[in-house]
């Protein structure tokens, strides 16, 4: 969940091959892809924004120093301990490093980013296309607030392509099917689940959901995942989950062992493994970001890891 104002660098933006697809179960008929469109089409319902209660995407935006949030989101954000603010910033920096590493070191030029959130410069496609201009990126989110900002995700390089799908992570086919219009699933794809699965309770089958997406990927693909934890701050668990709960948001932080459960069948973690977000390849170069630096050097509230599908060398 994440604020955008411009795309990085002087690269020409392409507007002729981008679409925004509304896809909520049960899935409606696919909207024909127009030849020139970066706007929400007439087929896409105008998003209705509820400002009476906090929203995860807007709270996260506030934690990152963004402006696409409301007093109710700010109130929840201000009630959270500083480690939650730092966790959001650690998480965003991890995403930038992981995407840059995959593009530069592993040659990945296709990304499926689910739980995209409110755009924040640099967005995933800006990081990846800054290294590999032909990169194709499909964003997916079920939040109406993100749909309202989706056009900010539609400007990329002339050579690459971006798309946005309005759908829920719990509906894998509602995301995978339209994603095939842009992504070639016969080639490696990086599946990005950044700070998303801690909003999916065990009753919804989070591990099975992730495995369904992984089953659609060929060997040489990657999973990029970050997840909230209270392993290092157990005394704050009840307060933070309670604060979110009062706002109508179910937060499910998980232990290292539980998060490791997402990296099982067909996956091999790349070094340094599943670690706290600041410890994942901290020296890898990324584009400049306006997100403020973390306020402390204490343990992070976010675990992060990258894994390859199949038997490829995981060094």
C-alpha positions as CSV (number, residue, x, y, z in Angstrom):
1,X,0.0,0.0,0.0
2,X,1.8,2.9,-1.0
3,X,2.1,8.4,-3.5
4,X,3.2,9.4,-6.9
5,X,3.7,12.6,-8.7
6,X,6.1,12.0,-11.6
7,X,8.0,9.2,-13.2
8,X,11.8,9.2,-12.8
9,X,14.1,10.3,-15.5
10,X,13.6,11.8,-19.0
11,X,12.3,8.6,-20.5
12,X,9.4,9.1,-22.8
13,X,6.1,7.8,-21.5
14,X,3.9,5.5,-23.5
15,X,0.2,5.8,-23.3
16,X,-0.9,3.6,-26.2
17,X,-0.6,0.2,-24.5
18,X,-2.0,0.6,-21.0
19,X,-5.4,-0.3,-19.6
20,X,-7.2,-0.4,-16.3
21,X,-9.3,-3.5,-15.8
22,X,-12.0,-3.8,-13.1
23,X,-12.3,-7.4,-12.2
24,X,-14.2,-8.4,-9.1
25,X,-15.7,-11.9,-8.5
26,X,-17.8,-13.0,-10.1
27,X,-15.7,-11.7,-13.0
28,X,-17.5,-9.6,-15.6
29,X,-16.8,-9.9,-19.3
30,X,-13.3,-8.6,-20.1
31,X,-13.2,-4.9,-21.2
32,X,-11.8,-4.7,-24.7
33,X,-8.3,-3.2,-24.6
34,X,-8.4,0.2,-26.3
35,X,-5.7,1.3,-28.7
36,X,-5.0,4.5,-26.7
37,X,-5.9,4.8,-23.1
38,X,-4.4,5.6,-19.8
39,X,-7.6,6.8,-18.2
40,X,-10.2,4.8,-16.3
41,X,-12.6,3.8,-19.1
42,X,-16.3,4.2,-19.2
43,X,-16.6,0.5,-18.3
44,X,-14.9,1.1,-15.0
45,X,-17.2,2.2,-12.1
46,X,-16.2,5.5,-10.5
47,X,-14.5,4.5,-7.2
48,X,-16.4,5.5,-4.0
49,X,-14.0,6.5,-1.2
50,X,-15.1,5.9,2.4
51,X,-13.4,8.5,4.6
52,X,-15.3,7.6,7.7
53,X,-12.9,4.9,8.7
54,X,-9.2,4.3,8.1
55,X,-8.0,2.3,5.1
56,X,-4.8,0.2,5.0
57,X,-3.5,1.8,1.8
58,X,-4.0,5.3,3.1
59,X,-2.5,4.5,6.5
60,X,0.5,3.1,4.8
61,X,0.7,6.2,2.6
62,X,0.7,8.3,5.7
63,X,3.4,6.2,7.3
64,X,5.6,6.8,4.2
65,X,5.1,10.6,4.4
66,X,2.5,10.7,1.6
67,X,-0.5,13.1,1.2
68,X,-3.2,10.8,-0.2
69,X,-4.8,10.1,3.2
70,X,-7.5,11.6,5.5
71,X,-7.7,12.6,9.2
72,X,-9.1,9.2,10.1
73,X,-6.0,7.5,8.6
74,X,-3.7,10.0,10.2
75,X,-5.3,9.4,13.6
76,X,-4.6,5.6,13.3
77,X,-1.1,6.3,12.0
78,X,-0.3,8.6,14.9
79,X,-1.5,6.0,17.4
80,X,1.0,3.4,16.2
81,X,4.5,3.0,17.8
82,X,7.5,4.3,15.9
83,X,8.6,0.8,14.9
84,X,5.5,0.6,12.7
85,X,6.5,3.8,10.9
86,X,10.0,2.4,10.5
87,X,8.6,-0.9,9.3
88,X,6.7,0.8,6.5
89,X,9.9,2.6,5.4
90,X,12.1,-0.5,5.7
91,X,9.5,-2.3,3.6
92,X,9.4,0.2,0.8
93,X,13.2,0.3,0.6
94,X,13.3,-3.5,0.4
95,X,10.9,-3.5,-2.5
96,X,13.1,-1.0,-4.4
97,X,16.2,-3.1,-3.8
98,X,14.6,-6.5,-4.6
99,X,13.2,-5.2,-7.9
100,X,16.4,-3.5,-8.9
101,X,18.4,-6.7,-8.0
102,X,16.0,-9.0,-10.0
103,X,16.2,-6.7,-13.0
104,X,20.0,-6.1,-12.9
105,X,21.3,-9.4,-11.6
106,X,18.7,-11.9,-12.7
107,X,17.5,-10.4,-15.9
108,X,13.8,-10.4,-14.9
109,X,11.7,-8.2,-17.2
110,X,8.2,-9.2,-16.1
111,X,6.5,-8.4,-12.8
112,X,3.1,-9.2,-11.3
113,X,2.6,-6.8,-8.3
114,X,-0.4,-7.7,-6.2
115,X,-1.6,-5.4,-3.4
116,X,0.0,-2.4,-5.2
117,X,-1.3,0.3,-3.0
118,X,-1.3,4.1,-3.6
119,X,1.6,4.9,-6.0
120,X,4.8,6.1,-4.4
121,X,7.8,7.3,-6.5
122,X,9.7,5.3,-7.5
123,X,7.0,2.8,-8.4
124,X,8.0,-0.8,-9.2
125,X,7.8,-0.2,-12.9
126,X,10.0,2.8,-12.7
127,X,12.7,0.9,-10.8
128,X,12.6,-2.1,-13.2
129,X,12.2,-0.1,-16.4
130,X,15.1,2.2,-15.4
131,X,17.3,-0.9,-15.6
132,X,15.4,-2.9,-18.3
133,X,13.3,-0.5,-20.4
134,X,11.3,-3.4,-22.0
135,X,10.0,-4.6,-18.7
136,X,6.3,-5.4,-18.5
137,X,4.5,-4.8,-15.2
138,X,0.9,-5.8,-14.2
139,X,-0.4,-4.1,-11.0
140,X,-3.4,-5.5,-9.1
141,X,-5.3,-4.2,-6.1
142,X,-8.9,-4.5,-4.8
143,X,-8.9,-1.1,-3.1
144,X,-11.0,1.7,-4.7
145,X,-8.6,4.3,-3.4
146,X,-5.9,2.7,-5.5
147,X,-8.1,2.6,-8.6
148,X,-8.6,6.3,-8.3
149,X,-4.8,6.7,-8.5
150,X,-4.2,4.0,-11.1
151,X,-3.3,6.3,-13.9
152,X,-0.1,7.2,-12.0
153,X,1.0,3.6,-12.6
154,X,0.3,3.8,-16.3
155,X,3.3,5.9,-17.4
156,X,6.4,3.9,-18.3
157,X,9.0,3.6,-20.9
158,X,8.3,3.6,-24.7
159,X,9.6,0.0,-24.9
160,X,7.8,-1.4,-21.9
161,X,4.2,-1.9,-20.8
162,X,2.1,-1.5,-17.7
163,X,-1.4,-2.6,-16.8
164,X,-3.7,-2.3,-13.7
165,X,-6.2,-4.9,-12.7
166,X,-8.9,-4.1,-10.1
167,X,-9.2,-7.5,-8.3
168,X,-8.6,-9.2,-4.9
169,X,-5.6,-11.4,-4.2
170,X,-8.0,-14.0,-2.9
171,X,-9.3,-14.4,-6.5
172,X,-6.1,-15.7,-8.3
173,X,-7.8,-16.5,-11.6
174,X,-9.4,-13.0,-11.5
175,X,-5.8,-11.7,-11.6
176,X,-3.9,-14.3,-13.6
177,X,-6.3,-14.5,-16.5
178,X,-6.2,-10.7,-17.4
179,X,-2.5,-10.5,-16.5
180,X,-1.8,-12.9,-19.4
181,X,-2.7,-10.1,-21.9
182,X,0.5,-8.4,-20.9
183,X,2.7,-11.0,-19.2
184,X,4.1,-14.1,-21.0
185,X,3.8,-16.9,-18.4
186,X,5.9,-19.1,-20.5
187,X,8.9,-17.0,-19.4
188,X,10.0,-16.1,-15.8
189,X,7.8,-13.6,-13.9
190,X,8.5,-12.1,-10.5
191,X,5.5,-12.2,-8.3
192,X,5.5,-9.3,-5.8
193,X,3.5,-9.6,-2.6
194,X,4.7,-6.6,-0.6
195,X,3.2,-6.0,2.9
196,X,0.0,-7.7,1.7
197,X,-0.4,-11.2,3.3
198,X,-0.6,-9.9,6.9
199,X,-4.0,-8.6,5.9
200,X,-5.1,-12.1,4.9
201,X,-6.3,-14.2,7.9
202,X,-5.6,-17.9,8.3
203,X,-9.3,-18.6,7.6
204,X,-8.9,-17.3,4.1
205,X,-6.1,-19.8,3.3
206,X,-3.1,-17.4,2.7
207,X,-0.6,-20.1,2.0
208,X,-2.9,-21.8,-0.5
209,X,-3.5,-18.5,-2.2
210,X,0.2,-17.8,-2.7
211,X,0.8,-21.4,-3.9
212,X,-1.9,-21.0,-6.6
213,X,0.0,-18.0,-8.0
214,X,3.3,-19.8,-7.8
215,X,1.8,-22.8,-9.7
216,X,1.3,-20.5,-12.6
217,X,5.0,-19.6,-12.8
218,X,7.7,-21.4,-14.7
219,X,11.1,-22.3,-13.2
220,X,13.4,-19.2,-13.0
221,X,10.5,-17.1,-11.8
222,X,10.7,-15.4,-8.4
223,X,8.6,-14.6,-5.3
224,X,9.2,-11.3,-3.6
225,X,7.4,-11.1,-0.3
226,X,7.5,-9.0,2.9
227,X,5.3,-9.5,5.9
228,X,4.7,-7.8,9.3
229,X,5.9,-9.5,12.5
230,X,6.0,-8.8,16.2
231,X,8.8,-11.3,16.9
232,X,11.0,-8.4,18.1
233,X,8.2,-6.4,19.8
234,X,5.8,-8.9,21.3
235,X,4.7,-6.4,24.0
236,X,3.2,-4.2,21.2
237,X,1.2,-6.9,19.4
238,X,-2.1,-6.5,21.2
239,X,-2.0,-2.7,21.0
240,X,-1.2,-2.5,17.3
241,X,-3.7,-5.2,16.2
242,X,-6.3,-3.7,18.5
243,X,-5.8,-0.2,17.0
244,X,-6.2,-1.6,13.5
245,X,-9.1,-3.7,14.6
246,X,-10.9,-0.6,16.0
247,X,-10.6,0.9,12.5
248,X,-12.1,-2.3,11.0
249,X,-8.8,-3.6,9.7
250,X,-7.8,-7.2,10.5
251,X,-4.0,-7.3,10.9
252,X,-2.3,-10.8,11.2
253,X,1.4,-10.4,12.0
254,X,3.2,-13.7,11.8
255,X,6.4,-15.3,13.2
256,X,9.5,-16.1,11.3
257,X,8.4,-19.7,11.1
258,X,5.0,-18.7,9.8
259,X,6.3,-16.3,7.2
260,X,8.8,-19.0,6.1
261,X,5.7,-21.1,5.3
262,X,5.2,-19.0,2.2
263,X,8.5,-20.1,0.8
264,X,8.0,-23.8,0.6
265,X,7.2,-26.1,-2.4
266,X,9.2,-25.3,-5.6
267,X,11.0,-22.4,-4.0
268,X,14.6,-21.7,-3.0
269,X,15.4,-18.6,-1.0
270,X,18.2,-16.5,-2.4
271,X,20.8,-15.1,0.0
272,X,20.5,-13.8,2.7
273,X,17.3,-15.8,3.1
274,X,14.2,-14.6,5.1
275,X,15.5,-11.7,7.2
276,X,14.3,-8.4,8.6
277,X,13.8,-6.0,5.7
278,X,16.8,-3.8,6.4
279,X,19.1,-6.8,6.2
280,X,18.1,-7.9,2.7
281,X,21.1,-6.8,0.5
282,X,21.3,-3.3,2.1
283,X,24.0,-2.0,-0.1
284,X,22.3,-2.7,-3.5
285,X,21.9,0.5,-5.5
286,X,18.4,1.9,-6.1
287,X,16.9,5.1,-7.5
288,X,16.4,8.1,-5.2
289,X,13.3,8.0,-3.1
290,X,11.4,10.8,-1.3
291,X,10.3,8.4,1.5
292,X,11.9,9.5,4.8
293,X,14.6,7.4,6.3
294,X,13.7,5.2,9.3
295,X,13.8,6.9,12.7
296,X,15.7,4.2,14.6
297,X,18.2,1.4,14.0
298,X,16.3,-1.1,16.1
299,X,14.9,-4.4,14.9
300,X,12.4,-4.1,12.0
301,X,8.8,-5.2,12.2
302,X,9.0,-6.5,8.6
303,X,10.4,-9.8,7.4
304,X,11.5,-9.9,3.7
305,X,12.7,-12.5,1.3
306,X,13.2,-13.4,-2.3
307,X,13.0,-16.9,-3.7
308,X,13.4,-18.5,-7.1
309,X,11.0,-21.0,-8.5
310,X,12.8,-24.3,-9.4
311,X,16.4,-25.3,-9.0
312,X,18.3,-22.3,-10.2
313,X,21.4,-21.2,-8.3
314,X,20.1,-19.2,-5.3
315,X,23.4,-17.4,-4.5
